[in-house]
Amino acid sequence: MRTTLTLDDDVEAMLNRLRQTANVGLKEAVNLALRVGLQRLEEKREDRHDFRTKPMDLGACLAGSIDSVHDVLAVAEGENRH
């Protein structure tokens, strides 16, 4: 298939390095990079697992009701409340 691609500068630099190290042309370098990249994207990541956070009881809220920002700030700032 023939197509026109516009490459970002960083991708162009990586392809040029690949071309030099593998001693291949642009077509071969692009096909190799796409083939490897697409295969990795298709692989199922078996090493990944769901992360679960264990719940922990922190007790009662020390600030009283957190419905009022004024009340919470008063407790946090140590205002004496009568």
Beta strands, then each sheet from edge to edge (+ up, - down):
end
